[in-house]
Amino acid sequence: MTKPSLPELLHAAVAAVGGTERPGQVTMAETVAEAIDDGSHLLVQAGTGTGKSLGYLVPALAHGERVVVATATLALQRQLVERDLPRTVDALHPLLRRRPEFAMLKGRSNYLCLHRLREGAPQDEEEGLFDQFEAAAPTSKLGQDLLRMRDWADETETGDRDDLTPGVSDRAWSQVTVSSRECLGATKCAYGAECFAEQARERAKLADVIVTNHALLAIDAIEGAPVLPQHEVLIVDEAHELVSRVTGVATGELTPGQVNRAVRRSAKLVNEKAADQLQTAAETFERLMELALPGRLEEIPEDLGYALMALRDAARTVISALGSTRDKSVQDEDAVRKQALASVESIHDVAERISNGSEWDVVWYERHEPRGGAAYRHSGASLRVAPMSVSGLLREKLFAERSVVLTSATLKLGGDFNGVGASLGLAPEGTAGTEGAETEDLPVWKGIDVGSPFDYGKQGILYVAKHLARPSREGTRSDMLDELTELIEASGGRTLGLFSSMRAAQSAAEELRSRIPDYPILLQGEETLGELIKAFAADPKTCLFGTLSLWQGVDVPGASCQLVVMDKIPFPRPDDPLMSARQKAVEEAGGNGFMAVAATHAALLMAQGAGRLVRASGDRGVVAVLDPRLATARYGSYVKASLPEFWYTTDRNQVRRSLSAIDAAAKAEGQ
C-alpha cells in the first residue's frame, strides 16, 4: 500500500469540515509536517480564515506520533473536540487505514468530584459554605444549582464543568470540585473508580491527540509532576497568549482571607500549640496587610520578612502535625484533612518563596477597591510574587524533549518573529545552534508567515486620528469622544469599541448614550460576554464597548461590525509592577526596555484588536485608532508593522465618507 500524500489527506479533511482549501493552509501543513519529521521547532503566523487548525491537525495525525494540542480559549477547545477532530478523523480513516483517538484533558478542578457531591464539602463556617446539599435552601439560587448538579452527575459522561448548561457560579461549583492538592487520590477515595478526572486522564493516556489548555501545559512544565501523558509533538495554538498564561500559573499570592481560611481548616486537626502558632502568625500578617500600599517591593521590608518567616515556620509545624493527629469527632476526616493540608501547604510555599528571595522574582502589594467606594478594605490587599521572565523556564521545559509548533494570527510583531521568540526563550531567528556563538546551545527554530486569504488592503482601512490631542492619564478626552460620536454616526452604529481600561469604556458608554440615543451602547460587565456579543451581532445599529477580553475574544463576521475603534495604544500601566520590573531588567542588560516590553505588549494587543474587523471574505470596514502617537511617535511604525496591511489614512473626512458608503451598501443588502 502506498502512503497517502499530505495534499490528499488535507483535501479530504477540508472537504469533511465543509471548508475551502487555502494556499496558506497548504503551506502551513507542509511546513508543520517538515518540523514534526525532523524534530525541529516552528512558529507559524496564520491569519484569520486560513484554517490553521487543519493546517496542524492533518500533518500531526498523518505522522502517527502522540500529539498534545494546547489552546488558550474554551471556544477553540470545543471547536477542535466537537467539530474539527471528529470530522477529520472520519475523513482520514480510510486513507490512513487507522482511526486516531483523541481526548480532552483539563485540570482537576474543572471536573465534578463525586466524593464532594455525595459526602458534602468540608464546612468552612465563616464563609457560610454548605457541607450537605440539604443545608442550602432549595429555593435559593445556590440551593437550586446544587440540586441541579446532583441530577446532572447521574447523566453526564464527562463531569466537565463546561458541559453543564446553563452554567453555575464559581461559589456553587466550589461545592462539588476539588483542586489536585485537595484530592484524596483514586486509591483512597470511595468513588475513585468512577472519578471523572481520573477517567479523563485514562482517556488521554490512550489517545493519539490530547487537547488541553495553556494552564495545564504550564503546570505540567513547572511542577515537575507530569499531568500530561508522554508526547512527541506539542502544538500550541493561540500561542500569543502562552507567556501570560504561564506567568499566571507561576504567580503566587498571599491574602489575609486565604491565611485565615488555612487557620480555620487546620485548627481542629492539630495540637493546640501548632494551631496557636499559625493563628499568631496569621494575625501579624493581617495587621501588616492593613497598612500595605500598592506597588513593587524591590527589597522585602524587615517587618514583612519576619511575618513571612513566622508564617512559613508555623505552616511547616501544622503540616507535620496534620500527618500525625487524628480527630475521631471530625466527620469524613480524610477529606477535611486534605482540604486543610492543601490550604496550609499553599501558604507555606508562597511564604517560603518570598522569604528566600530571588533576583528572578518580582514581589508586590496589590489592592482591589471595593465596589461603591474608594476606601480600601484590608480584605482587598494581597501580596504577590511572579517570575521576572518565563523565557528560561519555557526554553528548558518546553523545547528540550519534543518538536514544538506554535501558531497564532499574531506572532510577527514589528515585522519579524524575534519579539515573541525572545519571550519564549528563543534566540533571534537564524542565530541559534551556530557553533562558537553565545546561542550555540539554544533551540533551533524558524518562523513562517503563511498570510491570510483576505485582501486587507481592499477590505479594510486603518485610520489614525492624527489631529487629536495626545492622551494623558488624567481627565476626560472630550475631543476623542467627539471623534468617536461622529465615527459611529457615519457608520450607522456597527461599532466595536476597544478601550484601554474599564473606566474609559464606562465613561465613553455613559457619555455616548446621552449624545446618540438612537444607537444602543452595550457595555462589558452589564451582561455576560456571550449575551453581549449575541445582542451586538443581532442589531446593526448596536455598539459594544469593553476592555481586554473584547480585544481578543470577539468573532462577529458581517455587517454588524464595520468599525473597530481603539481609544489609545494599550501600553501597560506605568505602575504595573511586573511589566515595569521586566522593562527595567531589559534596560539594565543594555536593551531597549520600552520597545522589548511596553511596545511589544501594545503591538500584540492592537494586532489582536484589529483582527476583529475582517472575519470573512465579504467583510468591509475601518479600524480607527484615536491616538495620534501611532502616526507621530517613533515607535508608531513598529506597532503599525504588527497590524494587518489595511489601506492607511489620517484623513478624517475620507474615513467618514468611506464609513457612510459601507453603511449604505450594507443597508441596501438588508443588513
SVG drawing of the C-alpha trace seen along z (x, -y; Angstrom):
<svg xmlns="http://www.w3.org/2000/svg" viewBox="-38 -68 71 70">
<polyline fill="none" stroke="black" stroke-width="0.4" points="0.0,0.0 1.4,-3.4 1.2,-6.0 -1.3,-8.8 0.3,-12.2 -0.2,-15.2 -2.2,-17.1 -4.6,-14.1 -5.1,-14.0 -5.6,-17.8 -8.1,-17.8 -10.1,-15.0 -10.1,-16.8 -11.1,-20.2 -14.0,-18.6 -15.1,-16.8 -15.4,-20.1 -17.1,-21.9 -14.2,-24.3 -12.3,-25.7 -8.6,-24.8 -6.4,-27.9 -2.8,-28.3 -1.7,-29.4 -3.3,-26.3 -1.4,-24.1 1.9,-25.9 1.3,-25.6 0.5,-21.9 3.7,-21.2 5.9,-23.2 4.4,-21.6 4.9,-18.2 8.6,-19.0 9.1,-20.3 7.5,-17.1 9.6,-14.9 12.9,-16.4 12.0,-17.2 12.5,-20.9 10.6,-23.9 8.4,-26.2 6.5,-29.5 3.6,-29.9 1.7,-33.1 -1.6,-32.2 -4.1,-35.0 -7.8,-34.7 -9.6,-32.5 -6.5,-30.4 -8.0,-27.3 -5.0,-26.8 -6.5,-24.0 -6.5,-21.6 -3.1,-23.1 -1.6,-21.4 -4.0,-18.6 -3.7,-16.8 0.2,-16.6 0.1,-15.6 -2.4,-12.8 -0.6,-11.6 2.7,-11.3 1.3,-9.0 3.2,-10.3 1.3,-11.2 0.4,-15.0 -0.7,-17.4 -2.6,-20.5 -2.8,-23.3 -5.1,-26.3 -5.9,-29.4 -9.7,-29.6 -12.6,-27.2 -14.1,-28.1 -11.2,-26.7 -11.0,-23.6 -14.7,-22.9 -14.2,-23.6 -11.4,-21.0 -13.0,-18.3 -16.6,-18.7 -16.1,-19.7 -12.6,-19.6 -11.2,-16.4 -14.3,-14.1 -14.8,-15.1 -11.0,-15.0 -10.6,-11.5 -13.6,-10.2 -12.2,-11.6 -8.6,-10.4 -9.6,-6.9 -10.0,-5.3 -6.7,-6.9 -4.6,-6.2 -6.2,-2.8 -6.3,-3.5 -8.5,-5.6 -6.6,-8.1 -8.1,-8.5 -8.5,-12.0 -9.4,-13.2 -9.7,-16.4 -7.8,-16.9 -8.1,-19.8 -7.1,-20.5 -8.8,-18.5 -10.9,-21.5 -12.7,-21.5 -14.3,-18.2 -17.1,-17.4 -15.9,-15.4 -18.2,-12.6 -16.8,-12.4 -17.6,-16.1 -21.0,-15.7 -22.1,-12.8 -20.3,-13.4 -20.6,-17.2 -17.9,-19.9 -15.9,-20.2 -17.6,-23.1 -16.0,-26.5 -18.1,-28.3 -17.1,-31.9 -17.9,-31.8 -21.2,-30.1 -20.5,-27.2 -22.7,-24.1 -21.5,-20.7 -24.6,-19.0 -27.0,-19.8 -29.9,-19.9 -28.3,-22.8 -28.9,-25.0 -32.4,-26.3 -33.7,-24.7 -35.5,-28.0 -32.2,-29.9 -30.1,-30.2 -27.2,-28.3 -29.6,-25.6 -31.1,-25.2 -27.7,-24.9 -26.5,-22.3 -29.6,-20.2 -29.3,-20.6 -25.7,-19.4 -26.6,-16.4 -29.1,-15.4 -26.5,-16.2 -24.0,-13.9 -26.2,-11.0 -26.4,-11.9 -23.0,-13.4 -20.3,-11.2 -17.6,-13.7 -18.3,-15.6 -16.7,-18.6 -18.0,-22.0 -18.1,-23.3 -20.6,-20.6 -23.1,-21.8 -25.7,-24.1 -26.7,-26.5 -23.6,-27.1 -23.3,-27.8 -21.5,-30.3 -17.9,-29.8 -19.4,-29.6 -21.7,-26.7 -19.1,-24.9 -16.6,-25.1 -19.0,-22.9 -18.6,-20.0 -15.0,-20.1 -11.5,-19.8 -8.0,-21.0 -5.3,-18.5 -3.9,-19.2 -7.3,-18.5 -8.0,-15.3 -7.9,-12.1 -6.4,-10.1 -8.2,-7.4 -6.9,-4.6 -8.0,-6.2 -11.3,-7.6 -14.5,-5.5 -15.5,-7.0 -12.1,-6.6 -13.3,-4.0 -16.0,-6.4 -13.9,-9.6 -14.5,-11.9 -11.0,-13.5 -9.3,-10.0 -11.4,-8.8 -10.3,-11.9 -6.6,-11.1 -7.1,-7.4 -8.7,-8.5 -5.8,-10.9 -3.3,-8.1 -4.9,-6.1 -5.3,-9.0 -3.2,-9.9 -4.2,-13.6 -4.8,-15.3 -6.5,-18.7 -5.7,-20.7 -5.2,-24.3 -2.2,-26.6 -2.6,-26.5 -2.4,-22.7 0.6,-22.7 2.3,-25.2 1.5,-23.1 3.0,-20.1 6.2,-22.0 6.6,-23.9 5.6,-21.5 7.8,-18.6 5.0,-16.0 3.7,-15.2 0.0,-15.6 0.1,-15.2 1.0,-11.8 4.4,-11.5 4.2,-13.1 6.5,-13.5 4.9,-16.6 3.4,-19.7 1.3,-22.2 0.4,-25.5 -2.5,-27.3 -3.3,-30.9 0.4,-31.0 0.4,-34.8 -1.3,-34.0 1.2,-31.4 3.6,-33.7 0.9,-35.4 -0.9,-32.1 2.4,-30.5 3.2,-33.6 -0.2,-33.3 0.4,-29.7 3.8,-30.6 2.4,-33.5 2.0,-33.1 -0.4,-35.1 -0.9,-35.5 -4.0,-37.3 -5.3,-37.7 -8.5,-35.8 -6.5,-32.9 -4.3,-32.7 -7.3,-32.8 -9.0,-30.1 -6.0,-27.9 -6.1,-28.6 -9.8,-27.6 -9.4,-24.5 -6.5,-23.1 -7.4,-24.2 -9.5,-21.1 -7.0,-18.7 -3.7,-19.6 -2.5,-20.1 -3.2,-23.4 0.4,-24.6 0.6,-24.2 -2.8,-25.9 -1.9,-28.8 1.4,-29.3 -0.3,-29.6 -3.0,-31.8 -0.4,-34.2 1.5,-34.4 -1.8,-35.0 -2.7,-37.9 0.7,-39.5 0.5,-39.2 -3.1,-40.6 -2.0,-43.7 0.8,-44.4 -1.5,-43.9 -3.9,-46.6 -1.1,-49.1 0.3,-47.9 0.5,-50.4 0.2,-49.1 3.5,-48.8 6.6,-46.7 8.8,-45.7 12.4,-45.7 13.5,-44.7 11.4,-42.9 10.8,-45.2 12.1,-43.8 8.7,-43.6 7.3,-41.7 10.3,-39.4 9.7,-38.4 6.0,-37.9 6.6,-35.7 9.2,-33.6 6.8,-33.2 4.0,-32.1 6.4,-29.7 7.6,-28.1 4.1,-27.9 2.7,-26.3 5.5,-23.8 4.7,-22.9 1.0,-22.5 1.8,-20.3 3.8,-18.0 1.0,-17.9 -1.6,-17.1 0.3,-14.0 0.2,-12.6 -3.0,-13.8 -6.4,-12.1 -9.6,-13.5 -12.4,-11.0 -15.0,-13.8 -14.4,-15.1 -16.7,-13.6 -15.1,-12.3 -11.7,-13.3 -9.6,-12.3 -11.4,-14.9 -11.2,-17.6 -7.5,-16.8 -6.8,-17.0 -8.5,-20.4 -6.7,-21.8 -3.3,-20.4 -3.9,-22.0 -4.6,-25.4 -1.6,-25.3 0.8,-24.0 -0.1,-26.8 0.6,-29.4 3.9,-27.7 5.1,-27.5 4.4,-31.2 5.8,-32.5 9.0,-30.5 9.4,-31.6 9.1,-35.3 11.2,-34.9 14.0,-33.1 14.1,-35.9 15.3,-35.5 16.6,-38.0 14.3,-36.3 11.1,-37.1 9.1,-40.3 7.2,-40.9 4.5,-43.5 1.5,-44.6 -1.8,-44.8 -5.1,-46.3 -8.5,-46.0 -11.0,-48.8 -14.3,-47.5 -17.4,-48.3 -19.2,-51.5 -16.3,-53.3 -12.7,-54.4 -11.7,-53.4 -9.6,-50.2 -10.6,-47.3 -7.9,-45.1 -9.5,-42.1 -8.7,-43.6 -5.0,-43.5 -2.7,-40.8 1.0,-40.1 2.0,-38.6 5.2,-37.1 5.7,-36.3 8.7,-35.4 10.5,-38.3 10.5,-36.2 9.3,-32.8 11.6,-32.6 14.2,-30.4 11.5,-28.1 9.9,-27.7 13.2,-27.1 14.2,-24.4 10.8,-22.7 9.0,-23.1 11.6,-22.9 14.0,-20.3 12.4,-17.0 9.9,-17.3 9.1,-19.1 7.1,-22.3 4.9,-24.1 3.5,-27.5 0.8,-29.2 -1.4,-32.3 -2.8,-35.0 -0.4,-37.4 3.2,-36.2 5.1,-38.7 5.5,-42.0 7.2,-44.9 7.7,-42.7 9.5,-39.7 9.1,-36.8 12.0,-37.8 10.0,-39.7 7.7,-36.8 10.6,-34.4 12.6,-36.2 9.6,-35.9 9.6,-32.2 13.3,-31.8 14.4,-31.6 17.4,-33.3 16.9,-35.6 15.9,-33.6 18.8,-32.0 21.3,-32.6 20.7,-29.5 22.9,-26.5 25.7,-28.4 29.0,-26.8 31.0,-29.1 28.2,-31.6 26.5,-32.6 23.4,-31.0 25.0,-27.6 23.0,-25.6 19.7,-27.4 16.8,-25.7 17.0,-26.0 13.7,-27.3 12.2,-29.0 9.3,-31.3 6.9,-31.4 4.0,-33.7 1.5,-31.9 -0.5,-35.0 -4.3,-35.4 -7.0,-34.6 -8.3,-38.1 -7.3,-41.1 -6.8,-43.5 -5.8,-46.4 -9.2,-46.3 -11.4,-45.1 -10.2,-47.5 -8.9,-51.0 -6.6,-51.8 -7.4,-55.4 -5.3,-57.2 -6.9,-60.4 -3.7,-62.4 -5.4,-65.7 -6.4,-64.6 -4.5,-65.6 -2.2,-63.0 -4.0,-61.0 -3.0,-61.7 -3.6,-59.6 -5.8,-62.3 -9.0,-63.9 -11.7,-63.2 -10.7,-63.2 -13.6,-65.4 -12.0,-65.6 -11.8,-61.8 -15.4,-61.4 -16.4,-64.0 -14.5,-61.9 -16.0,-58.7 -19.5,-60.1 -19.0,-61.2 -17.5,-57.9 -20.4,-55.9 -22.9,-58.2 -21.1,-57.8 -21.1,-54.0 -24.7,-53.8 -23.7,-52.0 -22.0,-48.7 -19.1,-49.6 -16.8,-47.6 -15.2,-50.0 -11.9,-48.6 -10.8,-50.6 -7.5,-50.6 -9.3,-50.5 -12.7,-49.6 -13.0,-53.2 -12.5,-54.6 -15.1,-52.2 -17.7,-53.1 -17.1,-56.8 -17.4,-56.6 -20.6,-54.5 -22.2,-56.9 -21.4,-60.0 -22.4,-58.5 -25.7,-57.0 -26.8,-60.6 -25.3,-62.0 -26.6,-59.4 -29.6,-57.7 -30.6,-56.1 -27.5,-53.9 -27.7,-51.4 -24.4,-51.1 -23.8,-47.7 -21.1,-47.8 -19.0,-44.8 -19.9,-43.8 -23.6,-44.7 -24.4,-41.2 -22.4,-38.0 -20.0,-38.4 -21.8,-35.7 -25.1,-37.6 -23.5,-40.9 -21.9,-39.5 -25.1,-37.9 -27.0,-41.2 -24.3,-43.1 -24.4,-40.7 -28.2,-40.8 -28.7,-44.5 -26.6,-46.5 -27.3,-49.8 -25.8,-48.5 -22.3,-49.3 -20.4,-47.2 -17.8,-48.8 -15.4,-47.0 -11.8,-46.2 -9.3,-43.4 -11.3,-40.3 -13.0,-42.1 -9.7,-42.9 -9.2,-39.1 -12.5,-37.3 -15.0,-38.7 -15.8,-36.9 -18.7,-38.8 -18.4,-38.5 -20.7,-40.6 -22.3,-44.0 -22.8,-44.2 -19.1,-45.0 -17.8,-47.5 -16.0,-49.9 -13.4,-48.8 -12.3,-51.7 -9.3,-51.7 -9.2,-54.7 -5.4,-54.6 -2.3,-52.5 -2.7,-49.9 0.7,-50.3 0.9,-48.6 0.2,-50.9 3.4,-52.7 2.6,-51.4 2.2,-47.8 4.9,-46.1 5.6,-43.1 5.8,-45.0 7.9,-47.8 10.3,-45.3 10.7,-43.5 11.3,-46.8 13.9,-47.8 15.7,-44.4 16.0,-44.8 17.4,-48.3 20.0,-47.1 21.1,-44.4 21.7,-47.1 18.5,-46.7 15.6,-48.9 13.1,-48.1 10.3,-50.2 10.4,-48.5 11.0,-45.0 8.2,-45.1 5.7,-48.0 5.7,-48.4 5.6,-44.6 2.7,-44.3 0.8,-47.1 1.6,-45.8 0.3,-42.3 -3.0,-43.6 -3.5,-46.0 -2.9,-43.3 -5.5,-41.2 -7.9,-44.1 -7.5,-45.0 -8.2,-41.3 -11.8,-41.7 -12.7,-43.7 -12.3,-41.3 -13.6,-37.8 -14.9,-36.7 -14.1,-37.4 -17.1,-39.7 -16.4,-41.9 -15.6,-45.6 -14.8,-48.3 -12.5,-50.6 -10.1,-50.2 -9.9,-53.7 -7.1,-54.4 -8.0,-57.6 -4.4,-58.1 -2.2,-60.4 1.0,-58.7 0.5,-55.8 1.2,-58.4 3.7,-60.7 5.8,-58.7 9.0,-56.8 7.5,-53.5 4.4,-54.0 6.0,-52.3 6.8,-49.2 3.2,-49.0 1.8,-49.6 4.0,-46.9 2.3,-44.4 -1.2,-45.1 -2.9,-43.7 -1.9,-45.6 -5.0,-47.8 -5.2,-50.8 -3.8,-53.6 -5.1,-57.2 -5.2,-60.1 -7.8,-62.0 -10.9,-62.3 -13.2,-63.4 -12.2,-60.5 -12.8,-58.0 -16.3,-59.4 -17.2,-59.1 -15.9,-55.6 -17.9,-54.6 -21.1,-56.1 -20.6,-54.3 -20.0,-50.9 -23.1,-51.5 -25.2,-52.4 -24.1,-49.2 -25.0,-47.1 -28.4,-48.7 -29.0,-48.1 -28.4,-44.4 -30.9,-44.5 -28.2,-44.3"/>
</svg>
